[in-house]
């Protein structure tokens, strides 16, 4: 029998998810991989759903790396806001079951704590984030992440302060609608769905814009 730990369980769960898909993961399969009893998992986790959430966090790293390359200091806040959503759509739509479980499961309310605990175990990933200037405590906060971008737009005069909360909610609701459509219809073209999502985002958000962006159209036409 292998020496067990939270980290070993997370690695095993991640490998199953990556190689076979989220739907193939089970307590029995993990126990077989680790050569242990099924009951041993409950020493470290509340159950399979919580373990899956921990294992899902690694899927954020490619998204963060992609975002780090795309966000340029010369871009205004409105451009950055749309880049963030576009990159998130690209990565999440290609792993929609994992991202849906990550942000909308019954453990999601405790996600910041889980993210912090995860990065205490996987310090190499923390160093990667720090090298990119990312604070890991904000990585998993779905609502606050977008609100930070919205408030940046307010500070640069693109949105009115009184519209900020509504814009934040609109973006999240549009994303949730697109995610549900992908979950319900697994054969949908992910690339086309991403384009449809971004068209909806622009249609919903641009009416709130108070001044013209000098970088938005040029940058987004390249995405």
N, C-alpha and C positions, 0 to 999 in steps of 0.2 A: 504493500500500500504506500502511495506517495505521501510525503509530508504535506498536509493541507494548510491553506491560509486563504484569506479573502482574495489576495492577489492571484493566487493559483486558480481559484474558482473563476475570477473575472477573465483571466487569460483563456481558460478552457471555453467559457461561454462565448467570448469574442471570436475565437477560432471557428466554433460551430456556426455562429451567425455569418461570419465572413465566407466560409466555404460551402455552407449548405442552406443558409437563409434563416431568418428569424423564426419562421414557422416550423423549422425542424428541431429547434432546441427543446429539450425536456429535462426534467430532473433525472430521469433514468439514464438518458444519454450522457449527461455530464458525469453521473456516478460511474458509468462504464469507462469513460475516458480517464477519470481520475482513480479508478480502481478502489472505490469506496462505497459505502452504503448511501442510499438516497437520503436518509435522515441526516447525514453529516452536514448537508448544505445549511440546515436550520441553525447550526452553531454560529454561522457567520452572517446569514441573511434572513429576512422575514419570510422570504419565499422566492420562487422563480422570477416573478415580475421585478422584484427589487434587484436581483442579480443581473437581469437583462438590462435594466436601467444603467447600472454601473458599467457593464460591458459596452453599452451604446455610446458612452462618452468619447471613446476613441474615434468615433466617426466624425466628431467635430473638428479634429485636427486638420484634415485636408481642406475643409471649408475655411478655417482660420488662415492657413497658409495661402490659399487662393486669394482671400480677401486682403491679406497683407501685401500681395503683389499688385493688386488692382487699385488700392486706395493711394492716391498721390497727394502730397501736400498742397499742390496747386489747385486741386479740385475744390469747388465750393461745397457747402454742407448739403445742399439739395442733391447734387450729383452723387455725393457719398451715400446719401440715404437710399437712392435707387440702386447703386452698386451693391450695397449690403443686401438688399432684398433679392436682387437678381442672383447673386452668388449663393445666397441661402436657398433659393428656389432650385438652382442647379444641383446642389449637393443633396438637399433633402428629398427632392423628387426622385432622384436615382436610388434612394434608400428610404422610401417613404414610410414603410412599416417601422423601421428603426427610429426615425426621427419623430414619428407620431407617438410611439411608445415613450420616447425620451421626454417630450414636452407636454404630452396630454394624457399621460397615465395617472392613476390615482396617487403615485408617488411624486408627481411633478411639483406639488406645493412645497416639497422638501428638497427640491432639486439643488438649490445652492449649497446646502449642507452636504449632499451626496457628491457634488462636484468637488468641493473642498476636500472631502475625505478621500476621493479617488486620487487627486493630485498629490496628496500626502504619501500615497503608495507608489505612484508612478512619477518619480521625481525627474526622470529624463524628459518626460513630456512637459513638465513645468519649465525646464530650462529652455526647451524649444519655444514655448510661449513667451518667456521672458526675453529671449533673443529677438523676438518680433515686437516687443513692447506691449504685449497683451497681459492684462491682469487676470489670472485664472478665475478669481472669485466672481468675475462678471461674465464668464464664458457661457454659462448655462441659463442665465436669466433672460428668458425669451421676451417678456414684456418690457423689462427695464432696458434691455439692449436697444430696442427700437425707440423707446422714449428718449434715450440719450441722443440718438440721431435727430429725432424730432425737435428736441430742445436746442440742438446745434443750429437747426434751420431757423428756429425762432430768434436765436442770438444774432444770426446773420441777416435777419430781416425777410426771410422767405415765407415764414408763417406768422400769423398773429398768435400771441401767447394764449388767448382764450380758445383757440382752435386746436391746441396741441394734443390734449387728451382725446379729442374726437378723431384726429388724424391717426394717432397711435392705435386706437380701437379699430378704425377702418382697415388699416393695413393688416392687422392681425386677423380680423374676421375674413378678409378676402383670402388670406393665406389658408386659413382653416377650411374655407370652402373648396379651394383648389386641392388641398390635401385629402379631403373627404372624397372628392371626385376620383382622385387617383387610387385611393384605397378601395372604392367601390368598383372601379373599372381598371383592372390591372393591365389591360392591353392598350391603354392610351399611350400615345407617343409623348414621351417625357419632354422632348425638345419643344414640341408644339404647345404642350401644356404650360411650359415655362414662359413662352412668348405670350400666350393668352393671359397668364397671370400678370405679367408685367404690363400688358395693355390695360387690364382692369385696374392695376395700381395707379397708373398714370391718369386714367379717366376719373378715378376717385379723388386723387390727391392734388392734381394740377389746379383744379378750381380754387384751392385754398392759397395758391402761390401768389405772393404780393409783388414780386419783381422777377425779372428775367434772369435766368442762369446763363453764364457765359461758357459753361463747360458741359452742361447736361446732354444736349442733343449730340454733340460731337462724340462724347465718350460712350453714351449708351448705344449709338449706332454701330459701335465696334464690338459690342458684347455678343 
